[in-house]
């Protein structure tokens, strides 16, 4: 199925800023910039977007520390304050 799209993107919008930055960075047309965004982001599921997250040693250490805290809270009978 082919799509022949004609859209207007307001010059003050976040979307326009994204397209403009790609146009300037990659020296491509606005249409090609939009296609690149669709190819990069549109084809990925939320799970696929998480691939590589927390891959640096610093990120791993922070995640390990947070999970250790969660395990300790779950193992205790301590009431948790959910801020309600």
C-alpha positions as CSV (number, residue, x, y, z in Angstrom):
1,X,0.0,0.0,0.0
2,X,1.4,3.4,-1.0
3,X,0.8,6.6,0.8
4,X,0.8,10.1,-0.8
5,X,0.8,12.4,2.3
6,X,0.4,16.1,2.3
7,X,0.9,17.5,5.8
8,X,1.5,20.8,7.4
9,X,3.8,21.0,10.5
10,X,3.6,24.3,12.4
11,X,7.0,26.0,12.5
12,X,6.8,26.5,16.3
13,X,6.1,22.8,17.0
14,X,8.4,20.1,18.5
15,X,7.9,18.1,15.3
16,X,9.2,21.0,13.2
17,X,12.2,21.3,15.4
18,X,13.0,17.6,14.9
19,X,12.6,17.8,11.2
20,X,14.7,20.9,10.9
21,X,17.5,19.5,13.0
22,X,17.7,16.4,10.8
23,X,17.6,18.5,7.6
24,X,20.5,20.6,8.9
25,X,22.5,17.7,10.3
26,X,22.1,15.3,7.4
27,X,21.6,17.8,4.5
28,X,18.4,16.1,3.4
29,X,15.0,17.3,2.3
30,X,12.2,17.7,4.9
31,X,10.5,14.7,3.3
32,X,13.6,12.6,3.7
33,X,13.9,13.7,7.3
34,X,10.4,12.6,8.1
35,X,11.0,9.2,6.4
36,X,14.1,8.8,8.5
37,X,12.2,9.4,11.7
38,X,9.5,7.0,10.7
39,X,12.1,4.3,9.8
40,X,14.0,4.8,13.1
41,X,11.1,5.2,15.5
42,X,8.0,3.9,13.8
43,X,9.3,0.4,13.3
44,X,10.3,-0.2,16.9
45,X,8.1,-1.6,19.6
46,X,8.6,-0.2,23.2
47,X,10.5,-3.4,24.1
48,X,12.8,-2.9,21.1
49,X,13.5,0.7,22.1
50,X,14.7,-0.5,25.5
51,X,17.5,-2.7,23.9
52,X,20.7,-1.3,25.2
53,X,19.2,0.6,28.0
54,X,21.3,0.4,31.2
55,X,24.2,-1.0,29.3
56,X,26.9,1.3,30.7
57,X,28.6,0.2,33.9
58,X,27.3,3.2,35.7
59,X,23.7,2.5,34.6
60,X,24.0,-1.1,35.6
61,X,25.3,-0.2,39.1
62,X,22.4,2.2,39.6
63,X,19.9,-0.4,38.5
64,X,21.5,-3.1,40.7
65,X,21.3,-0.7,43.7
66,X,17.7,0.1,43.0
67,X,16.7,-3.5,42.6
68,X,18.5,-4.4,45.9
69,X,16.5,-1.8,47.7
70,X,13.3,-3.2,46.2
71,X,14.2,-6.7,47.3
72,X,14.9,-5.5,50.8
73,X,11.5,-3.7,51.0
74,X,9.7,-6.7,49.7
75,X,11.4,-9.0,52.2
76,X,10.5,-6.8,55.2
77,X,7.2,-6.3,56.8
78,X,7.8,-2.6,56.7
79,X,4.9,-0.5,55.5
80,X,5.7,1.5,52.5
81,X,4.7,5.2,52.0
82,X,3.2,5.6,48.6
83,X,2.7,9.4,49.1
84,X,-1.1,9.2,49.1
